[in-house]
Amino acid sequence: MKATLLSLLLSLYSIVSFAQFEPADYMINGYTLPYQVMFPENYEEGKRYPLVIFLHGAGEKVNDNEKQLTHGKDFLINNFYSAYPAIVIAPQCPTDSYWSNVERHTLKGKMKLAFGFSDKPTLPMETLIYLINDYLNSNMVDPERVYAGGLSMGGMGTFELVWRMPYTFAAAFPICGGGDIMKLIQGTGNTALWIFHGAEDSVVPVQFSRLIEMTMNDAGYKVKYTEYPGVNHNSWDNVFQEKELVPWLFSHKIHKESEL
């Protein structure tokens, strides 16, 4: 009886703790982007909240509008539901596409990645930008406190969002990603970056993050970098335990180009 009661309580706790996210979708130009959204505890109409965009990795590219929260759901709820109240958007990229316009070539089980071959956004990225602007044009979001982060493919998407939407994001945290360095230097605006990567990443080479950090710091940008020794591709597990990440994120506000 006690075991049954405990099991029921755990199930109820699980339902309550994950009930904060709700499914939504956004359609423009005939294309629909599914996403999950979480509003903060005690959300007030007319009050403007920080906006957090979270981008999933390639392993969550399933058209179910659920799997994009496989990694990071606890992190997002534990931090942005009440501790640091924010609106959180977690869109889902379709199976046949990608967040960034990276060139990816898989041959004999090995994947090669390259950036900078095309300026054209993928359809999911283009639609995500429209979605973000739709929120920015509403009365729900504080335009000075917009943040982005993501892992693997989502880390690449985070880098791309930052340069495609300059002077939009106050801070961003790309995890085990990569990006077009020249575009980042030209279009990052005033976004603070905290980059994360595992030193032994066998999927997305750590050299991508190392080179971005070195080049951007040399160019005078605000870039933090954390590399985890002995950690493979799943460095997000370490990142989600970083106690200083969210306070660091929320310590930044955007300064528009006209204010620089």
Buried (B, 14 or more C-beta within 10 A) or exposed (E): EEEEEEEEEEEEEEEEEEEBBEEBEBEEEEEEBBBBBBBBEEEEEEEBBBBBBBBBBBBBBBEEBBBBBEBBBEBBBBBBBEBBBBBBBBBBBBEEEBBBBBEEEEEEEEEEBEBEEEEEBBBBBBBBBBBBEEBBEEEBBBBEBBBBBBBBBBBBBBBBBBBBBBBBBBBBBBBBBBBBBEBBBEBBBBBBBBBBBBEEBEBBBBEBBBBBBEBBBEEEBBBBBBBBEEBEBBBBBBBBEBEEBBEBBBEBBBEEEEEE
